[in-house]
Amino acid sequence: MTILVTGSTGTIGAQVLANLQSSGSEVRALTRSPDSAILPKGAKAVRGDLADVDSLRAAMAGVSTLFLLAPNVPDELTQAMLALTVAKDSGVTGIVYLSVMRGEAYADVPHFAGKFTVERMIAALDLPATILRPAYFIQNDLRQKDALLQAGVYGSPIGSLGVSMVDIRDIGEAAAIELVRRDRSPAPLGREIYELAGPDALTGEGIAAIWTGLLGRAVRYAGDDLGAMEQRMRGMLPAWHALDMRLMFARYQSDGAVATAQDIARLTALLGHAPRSYKGFAADAALHWAKG
């Protein structure tokens, strides 16, 4: 039995591979550059790209279980749907798909709407899949380091309704658990859906207060100006991507993205421990920054 991990050299893919390392499973890591890919021991690099159907067909030969993470690119939806088609045609009997929390509700956010369309395909074709719906990644806030330390500002405009941010380590762990469970099953398993979220409903002001306590200096929330955020992001991202992010944060501000007690209980049961908290992440980051 063989597991194929897509997005293997990215933030989440690396977490998945790390958690699969001691599973005893045969693991392939899909990458465009297998000769230079840095992977955990035991993972075999295989050349492939979700945008290249022929390479996908070659990479999925003999694969029993697939971790599907589609990149945030303009044709993300097409890549994900074609990857599922190739998986079905190749005889893959278990799929773990990385979707997003609130994909069904945020109809005007491109990457949310696209991921929910992939979920619809999985349901319509009755594919044997676990759908993981992560909230906003806690580790994205490592990008706030300079603003926090130099200006005393928390700049992510998440608003006041609450977002149950998730630690990427919990995402990788949950994905690996489901990949191994499906890979070892003697028959295809039914669909499962997990909301991957942290235990807290975090707000901009609340996160600023956490950093104030940990850094020993006043940290203020920069506010909800989405236009300014989009302009900042255009310095790092393509214009389409910056607008996509602005639309996501607008929904966080207007709707929030708070996990239910049932969501947290199911995730806790899956992981075997409570999901990690933002304050724990921030305490580790503050200590690391203090050490230089």
Secondary structure, DSSP 8 states (H G I E B T S, - for coil): -EEEESSTTSHHHHHHHHHHTTS--EEEEEES-TTT----TTEEEEE--TT-HHHHHHHTTT--EEEE---SSTTHHHHHHHHHHHHHHTT--EEEEE--TTTTT-TTSHHHHHHHHHHHHHHHTT--EEEEEE-SBGGGGGGGHHIIIII-EE-----SS-B--B-HHHHHHHHHHHHHHHHH-SS----EEEEE--SS-B-HHHHHHHHHHHHTS--EE----HHHHHHHHTTTS-HHHHHHHHHHHHHHHHH-B---HHHHHHHHHHHTS----HHHHHHHHHHHHHT-
